[in-house]
Amino acid sequence: MNADSGYQWDYSISDTNIVRIDSTSYRPKSGNWNQVGGVTIETFYFHTMRYGKSDIEMIEHQAWMPNVPPIDTIRFIVSVPIEL
């Protein structure tokens, strides 16, 4: 993620009864928070609540520009095979 240019990741979860977001954390890719124009690594932590499947879609975009397509889109399925 290039936070200096205003890009951020947003996500949508199809069934929050199965999986939820716990938290996110950020760190500079270079290890130096004072580097201007540096790339930031954002890590998302999820938690499963019960068995089933849930789709997660993540988009990287500039949120204040709603008519501009995201620069990156990731989709995946979380499958919890047994009762927790």
C-alpha positions in Angstrom: 0.0 0.0 0.0 1.3 3.4 -0.9 -0.2 5.4 2.0 1.6 8.6 1.1 -0.4 8.9 -2.1 -3.7 8.2 -0.2 -4.2 4.5 -1.1 -5.9 2.3 1.4 -7.3 -1.2 1.6 -11.0 -1.7 2.3 -12.8 -5.0 2.7 -16.2 -6.6 2.6 -17.1 -9.9 4.3 -20.2 -11.7 2.9 -21.0 -13.5 6.2 -19.8 -11.9 9.5 -21.4 -14.7 11.4 -18.6 -17.0 10.1 -15.6 -14.7 9.9 -14.8 -11.3 11.3 -11.9 -8.9 11.2 -10.0 -8.7 14.5 -7.6 -5.9 13.7 -5.1 -4.4 11.3 -1.6 -3.3 11.8 0.8 -1.2 9.7 4.6 -1.2 9.3 6.9 0.5 6.8 8.3 -1.9 4.2 11.7 -0.3 4.6 11.6 -0.4 8.4 11.9 3.4 8.5 8.7 5.4 9.4 10.4 8.7 8.5 10.9 7.7 4.8 8.7 10.0 2.6 7.0 8.1 -0.2 7.7 4.7 1.3 5.5 1.7 0.9 3.5 0.6 4.0 2.6 -3.0 4.7 -0.9 -3.5 6.1 -1.8 -6.8 7.8 -5.4 -7.9 8.4 -6.2 -10.3 11.2 -9.4 -12.4 10.8 -11.2 -14.6 13.3 -13.6 -17.4 12.5 -16.8 -17.7 14.5 -18.4 -20.9 13.4 -18.3 -23.4 10.5 -19.3 -22.4 7.0 -18.0 -20.3 4.1 -17.6 -16.6 3.7 -16.4 -14.6 0.8 -14.0 -11.7 1.5 -13.2 -9.0 -1.1 -10.5 -6.5 -0.5 -9.8 -3.4 -2.7 -6.9 -1.0 -2.8 -8.1 2.5 -3.8 -8.2 6.2 -3.0 -11.4 6.3 -1.0 -12.2 9.9 -1.8 -12.3 9.1 -5.5 -15.4 6.8 -5.7 -15.6 6.8 -9.5 -12.1 5.6 -10.1 -11.6 1.9 -10.2 -9.4 0.3 -7.5 -5.8 -0.4 -8.4 -5.9 -3.9 -6.9 -8.7 -6.3 -6.0 -8.3 -9.5 -4.0 -11.1 -12.1 -3.5 -10.9 -15.2 -1.4 -13.2 -17.7 0.4 -12.7 -18.6 4.0 -13.9 -22.2 4.7 -14.3 -23.5 8.2 -15.0 -27.2 7.8 -16.0 -28.2 11.4 -18.0 -26.8 14.2 -15.8 -24.7 16.6 
